[in-house]
Amino acid sequence: MINGKVFWGIVTAAAAGAVIGMLFAPEEGTQTRKKIKKKTNSLASELIEALEKSKEKAVSSAEELKNKGQRYKDDLIDKAEELADDAADEVSRYN
Protein backbone atom coordinates (compact mmCIF):
# COMPACT_ATOMS: atom_id res chain seq x y z
CA MET A 1 0.00 0.00 0.00
CA ILE A 2 1.32 3.45 -0.90
CA ASN A 3 1.84 5.72 2.08
CA GLY A 4 0.46 9.26 2.14
CA LYS A 5 3.69 11.08 1.31
CA VAL A 6 4.40 8.94 -1.75
CA PHE A 7 0.80 9.26 -2.96
CA TRP A 8 0.78 13.06 -2.66
CA GLY A 9 4.21 13.24 -4.27
CA ILE A 10 2.95 11.29 -7.27
CA VAL A 11 -0.20 13.41 -7.56
CA THR A 12 1.78 16.66 -7.31
CA ALA A 13 4.40 15.53 -9.82
CA ALA A 14 1.74 14.38 -12.28
CA ALA A 15 -0.13 17.67 -12.01
CA ALA A 16 3.02 19.75 -12.34
CA GLY A 17 4.22 17.72 -15.33
CA ALA A 18 0.89 18.03 -17.08
CA VAL A 19 0.71 21.79 -16.56
CA ILE A 20 4.32 22.40 -17.62
CA GLY A 21 3.88 20.20 -20.69
CA MET A 22 0.78 22.09 -21.75
CA LEU A 23 2.30 25.50 -21.13
CA PHE A 24 5.20 24.72 -23.45
CA ALA A 25 2.98 23.16 -26.11
CA PRO A 26 2.81 25.13 -29.38
CA GLU A 27 -0.90 25.89 -29.18
CA GLU A 28 -3.05 28.95 -28.67
CA GLY A 29 -3.60 30.15 -25.13
CA THR A 30 -7.29 29.25 -25.18
CA GLN A 31 -6.54 25.69 -26.26
CA THR A 32 -3.85 25.37 -23.62
CA ARG A 33 -6.18 26.68 -20.92
CA LYS A 34 -8.87 24.22 -22.01
CA LYS A 35 -6.38 21.36 -21.80
CA ILE A 36 -5.21 22.53 -18.37
CA LYS A 37 -8.82 22.73 -17.17
CA LYS A 38 -9.61 19.28 -18.56
CA LYS A 39 -6.48 17.74 -17.02
CA THR A 40 -7.16 19.47 -13.68
CA ASN A 41 -10.70 18.10 -13.64
CA SER A 42 -9.39 14.64 -14.50
CA LEU A 43 -6.79 14.76 -11.72
CA ALA A 44 -9.40 16.05 -9.28
CA SER A 45 -11.70 13.15 -10.17
CA GLU A 46 -8.86 10.66 -9.69
CA LEU A 47 -8.00 12.24 -6.36
CA ILE A 48 -11.60 12.11 -5.17
CA GLU A 49 -11.81 8.44 -6.20
CA ALA A 50 -8.57 7.63 -4.35
CA LEU A 51 -9.79 9.46 -1.24
CA GLU A 52 -13.11 7.60 -1.34
CA LYS A 53 -11.27 4.26 -1.56
CA SER A 54 -9.04 5.28 1.34
CA LYS A 55 -12.10 6.25 3.37
CA GLU A 56 -13.77 2.91 2.63
CA LYS A 57 -10.63 1.04 3.71
CA ALA A 58 -10.40 3.12 6.90
CA VAL A 59 -14.04 2.48 7.77
CA SER A 60 -13.63 -1.23 7.06
CA SER A 61 -10.48 -1.41 9.20
CA ALA A 62 -12.19 0.47 12.03
CA GLU A 63 -15.16 -1.91 11.95
CA GLU A 64 -12.84 -4.91 11.92
CA LEU A 65 -10.90 -3.55 14.90
CA LYS A 66 -14.14 -2.86 16.76
CA ASN A 67 -15.34 -6.42 16.13
CA LYS A 68 -12.01 -7.89 17.26
CA GLY A 69 -12.11 -5.78 20.40
CA GLN A 70 -15.64 -6.95 21.15
CA ARG A 71 -14.62 -10.59 20.67
CA TYR A 72 -11.61 -10.16 22.98
CA LYS A 73 -13.82 -8.50 25.59
CA ASP A 74 -16.37 -11.31 25.36
CA ASP A 75 -13.61 -13.92 25.67
CA LEU A 76 -12.19 -12.17 28.73
CA ILE A 77 -15.60 -12.02 30.37
CA ASP A 78 -16.16 -15.71 29.67
CA LYS A 79 -12.76 -16.62 31.12
CA ALA A 80 -13.34 -14.42 34.18
CA GLU A 81 -16.72 -16.05 34.80
CA GLU A 82 -15.16 -19.48 34.37
CA LEU A 83 -12.40 -18.62 36.86
CA ALA A 84 -14.95 -17.22 39.31
CA ASP A 85 -17.00 -20.42 39.05
CA ASP A 86 -13.86 -22.53 39.59
CA ALA A 87 -12.91 -20.43 42.60
CA ALA A 88 -16.43 -20.73 44.03
CA ASP A 89 -16.30 -24.51 43.56
CA GLU A 90 -12.95 -24.68 45.36
CA VAL A 91 -14.25 -22.57 48.24
CA SER A 92 -17.39 -24.70 48.56
CA ARG A 93 -15.26 -27.86 48.71
CA TYR A 94 -13.62 -26.59 51.89
CA ASN A 95 -16.82 -25.40 53.61
N, C-alpha and C positions, 0 to 999 in steps of 0.2 A: 504494500500500500504506500502511496506517495505521501510524504509528510507535507504539512502546510507550507513550509518555506519553499520547498521544491516546486510544489504546485503553483504558488503565486509567482515564483521566478519564471516558470514556463509561460504562464499567462501573460506576464508583463513583457517578456522577450518576444512572444508571438505578436502581441499588439504593437510593440515598438517597431518590429521588423515590417509588419504590414503597413504601418503608417509611413515609415521611411521609404519603403519600396514604392508606395503610391506617390509620395511627394516628388520623387525623382523620376517618375514615369513621364514620358514625353506626350502628355495629354493636356487638354484644356483644364483650367481650374475647376470648372463646374463638373466635369467628368471625374476629376480626381476627388473632389469633395463628395460626390455621389458614391464613389468606391469606398472612401473612408467611412462614410455613414453606413454603407451596407456591411462592411467588414466589422465595424464597431457593433452594429446590431447582432451580427453573427456571433462575435466573441461574447457579447452580453448574454445571448441565449445559451451558449455553451457553459458560461460561468453559472448561470441560474440553474441549469440542469445538473452541473457538478455539485452545486451547493445543496440542491434537493436530494441528490443521492447521498451526500454526506449526512444530511439531516436524518434521512431514513435509516442509515446505518447506525447513527448515534441513538435514535429512538429504539431501534431493535436491540442494540447492546445494552441500553439502560433497562429495557424490559427483561432481558435475559439475566442481567445482574440482580434485578429485583426478585425474579423467580428463584434464582439460586440462593439468595439471602433468605427468602421465605422457607425454602426447603431445609437449609441449614438450621434455621430457627426451630422449625418443626422437629427436626431430628434431635436437636439439643433438648427440647421439651420432653420428647419421648424418652430419651436416655435419662433425664433427670427424674422423671416419674418412675421409670424402671428402677433406678438406684434408690429412690425413696421407698418404693415397695419392698425392695430387697432389705433395706435397713429396717423397715417396720417388721418384716418377717423375722429378722435376726433378733430384734428387741423382744418380740413376742415369744420367741423360743426360750428366752431367759426369764420370763415372768411367770 
